Amino acid sequence: MTASKVSDELDVLVVGGGVAGLSGALTLARARRSVLVVDSGEPRNAPAAAAHGLLSRDGIPPLELLRLGREEVVGYGGQIVSDRAVSARPVEGGFVVETGSGRTFRARRLLVTTGLVDELPEVPGLRERWGRDVLHCPYCHGWEVRDTPIGVLGGSPASVHQALLFRQWSPQVTLFLHTGAGLTEEQRERLAARGIAVVDGEVTGLAVVDDRLAGVRLASGRQVPVEALAVAPRFVACGELLAGLGLGTTEHPMGVGAYVASDAGGLTEVAGVRVAGNVTDLMGGVAAAQAAGVQAAAAINADLVNADTDAAVARRKSAASGGPFSPAGEAEVSARVLGERRHGLASHLRS
């Protein structure tokens, strides 16, 4: 099917084919909406071996989860295009989205599920081990590193909280202050009460043995053994596409990053545009993203139902009040064009 043909038929365009986007597309397709997903194929959790916390699917590889999700969307008539959406603009009756390959799609509503980018601290080696033994979410990875020596890299407003969280999974937790501000007396007391060690000094690298994290290297030359390192990235929503619609990002009140603001159902300040997943919920996991996609899709469908009903009511009123295609309207046109030559019972009787 050509891009122009798809564009003419779209109720909803979903930008982003992660869990939130596919869940939204599945819900909309099951609601008998014409829906297209544009996805660049760069899922945030691709480096991870497994996704966790999904009832009946715990431990499934992230890419396998997306493959199954795409099959389900297509099975209900949804369409998926591998491309990158680069711009969006409002037009009468909806929106136009252009892609990097030059394709153009038009839709009545937009669901943007473009996720976020993890901006990691500037420590050599972190990016290469991200999602493996360099982690950030204990609910995603805590069970897998339970009872092992876990380090927590300081420097974030969430570092102390993160150390206390990981203590639930292991009694061997060390907080590396790194470049962060010093701890308050209360923070030190809370960490000490939980048996969490605190190490001063800047972290300059990682020690890796047989492709496994073995320790953290400090500027002093000291090496502290750890088998997992928790970091707190800065979460930055991928909201560039929304700039053309007048939407920007907002700093999170906890200081952890920037997100696209929305209400509980994903509605943004631009009517007809909803967001779901990490683009608006910086700390939501896979299950939360899935639920948000469904919720936003249901709200979009309800919005379209109301719009379709409003249009039907307007047509009905137009017909009842003598619109151009009502019986009265057609008689008026006939009278103007044919005059005394118009057909009908009266003219027949006169003849």
TADAKA-V306332 format. One record per backbone hydrogen bond with DSSP energy under -0.5 kcal/mol. CO is the residue of the C=O (numbers start at 1). NH is the residue of the N-H. E is the energy in kcal/mol with one decimal. If there is no record, write none. Layout:
CO:NH:E, CO:NH:E
This chain:
2:6:-2.3, 3:7:-2.8, 4:8:-1.8, 5:9:-0.9, 6:9:-1.2, 6:10:-0.9, 7:10:-0.8, 10:108:-0.8, 11:109:-1.7, 12:14:-0.5, 12:36:-1.7, 13:15:-0.6, 13:111:-2.4, 14:16:-0.7, 14:38:-2.8, 15:113:-3.2, 18:22:-2.8, 19:23:-2.3, 20:24:-2.3, 21:25:-2.7, 22:26:-2.6, 23:27:-2.1, 24:28:-2.3, 25:29:-2.8, 26:30:-2.3, 27:31:-0.9, 28:33:-2.3, 29:32:-1.7, 33:35:-0.6, 34:11:-2.1, 34:12:-2.2, 35:79:-2.1, 36:14:-3.2, 36:38:-0.5, 37:39:-0.6, 37:81:-3.4, 38:16:-2.8, 39:83:-1.6, 43:46:-1.5, 44:47:-0.5, 45:48:-1.2, 51:59:-2.9, 51:60:-0.6, 53:55:-0.7, 54:57:-2.1, 54:58:-0.7, 57:60:-1.9, 60:51:-2.7, 61:64:-0.6, 61:65:-2.2, 62:66:-2.0, 63:67:-2.0, 64:68:-2.4, 65:69:-2.1, 66:70:-2.6, 67:71:-1.9, 68:72:-1.9, 69:73:-2.2, 70:74:-2.5, 71:75:-2.1, 72:76:-1.0, 73:76:-0.9, 73:78:-2.3, 74:77:-1.9, 79:37:-3.0, 81:39:-2.6, 81:83:-1.0, 83:85:-0.5, 84:100:-2.6, 87:98:-2.1, 89:96:-2.7, 91:94:-2.3, 94:91:-2.5, 95:107:-2.3, 96:89:-2.2, 97:105:-2.8, 98:86:-2.7, 98:87:-1.5, 99:102:-1.6, 103:99:-2.4, 105:97:-2.9, 107:95:-2.9, 109:13:-2.1, 110:274:-2.4, 111:15:-2.6, 111:113:-0.6, 112:276:-1.6, 115:238:-2.7, 117:119:-0.8, 117:236:-2.3, 118:120:-0.9, 119:234:-2.3, 121:123:-2.2, 123:126:-1.8, 125:129:-1.0, 126:129:-0.8, 126:130:-0.5, 127:130:-1.0, 129:132:-2.0, 129:133:-0.9, 129:134:-1.8, 131:49:-0.5, 133:135:-0.6, 133:229:-2.6, 134:131:-2.4, 135:231:-3.2, 136:138:-0.6, 137:140:-0.5, 137:141:-2.0, 138:142:-2.4, 141:145:-1.1, 142:145:-0.8, 143:146:-1.1, 145:148:-1.5, 148:150:-0.5, 149:227:-3.2, 149:228:-1.1, 150:174:-2.4, 151:230:-3.6, 152:154:-0.6, 152:176:-3.1, 156:159:-1.7, 158:162:-2.7, 159:163:-2.4, 160:164:-2.2, 161:165:-2.1, 162:166:-2.5, 163:167:-1.2, 165:168:-2.0, 166:169:-1.5, 166:170:-1.3, 169:147:-2.0, 171:173:-0.8, 172:150:-3.1, 173:197:-1.8, 174:152:-2.6, 174:176:-0.6, 175:177:-0.7, 175:199:-2.8, 176:154:-3.2, 177:180:-2.4, 184:188:-2.5, 185:189:-2.2, 186:190:-2.3, 187:191:-2.4, 188:192:-2.6, 189:193:-2.2, 190:194:-1.0, 191:194:-0.6, 191:196:-2.7, 192:195:-1.5, 195:197:-0.6, 197:175:-3.3, 199:177:-2.6, 201:178:-1.1, 202:219:-2.4, 205:217:-2.8, 206:208:-0.5, 207:214:-3.5, 207:215:-1.5, 209:212:-0.9, 212:209:-2.8, 214:226:-0.9, 215:207:-2.8, 216:224:-2.6, 217:204:-2.4, 217:205:-1.2, 218:221:-1.9, 222:218:-2.8, 223:225:-0.5, 224:216:-2.5, 228:151:-3.2, 229:135:-2.5, 230:153:-3.1, 231:233:-0.6, 233:235:-0.6, 234:119:-2.7, 234:236:-0.6, 235:237:-0.5, 235:258:-2.2, 236:117:-2.7, 237:239:-1.7, 239:242:-1.1, 240:243:-1.5, 241:244:-0.7, 242:245:-1.6, 242:247:-2.2, 243:246:-1.8, 250:259:-2.7, 252:255:-2.1, 256:235:-2.8, 257:252:-3.2, 258:237:-2.4, 259:250:-3.6, 259:261:-0.6, 263:266:-2.2, 266:275:-2.5, 267:263:-1.8, 269:271:-0.6, 270:273:-2.0, 272:110:-2.5, 272:274:-0.5, 273:268:-2.1, 274:112:-3.0, 276:279:-0.6, 277:280:-1.8, 277:281:-2.5, 279:260:-2.5, 280:282:-0.6, 281:284:-1.3, 285:289:-2.3, 286:290:-2.4, 287:291:-2.2, 288:292:-2.4, 289:293:-2.2, 290:294:-1.8, 291:295:-2.5, 292:296:-2.6, 293:297:-2.1, 294:298:-2.4, 295:299:-1.9, 296:300:-2.3, 297:301:-2.6, 298:302:-2.2, 299:303:-2.2, 300:304:-2.5, 301:305:-2.6, 302:306:-2.2, 303:307:-2.3, 304:308:-3.1, 305:309:-2.4, 306:310:-2.7, 307:311:-2.1, 308:312:-2.1, 309:313:-2.7, 310:314:-2.2, 311:315:-2.1, 312:316:-2.3, 313:317:-2.6, 314:318:-2.2, 315:319:-2.3, 316:320:-2.3, 317:321:-1.9, 318:323:-2.3, 319:322:-1.2, 323:326:-1.8, 326:330:-2.8, 327:331:-2.1, 328:332:-2.0, 329:333:-2.1, 330:334:-2.4, 331:335:-2.3, 332:336:-2.0, 333:337:-2.2, 334:338:-2.8, 334:339:-0.7, 335:339:-1.2, 338:341:-2.4, 339:342:-1.3, 344:348:-1.9, 345:349:-2.2, 346:350:-2.0, 347:351:-1.5
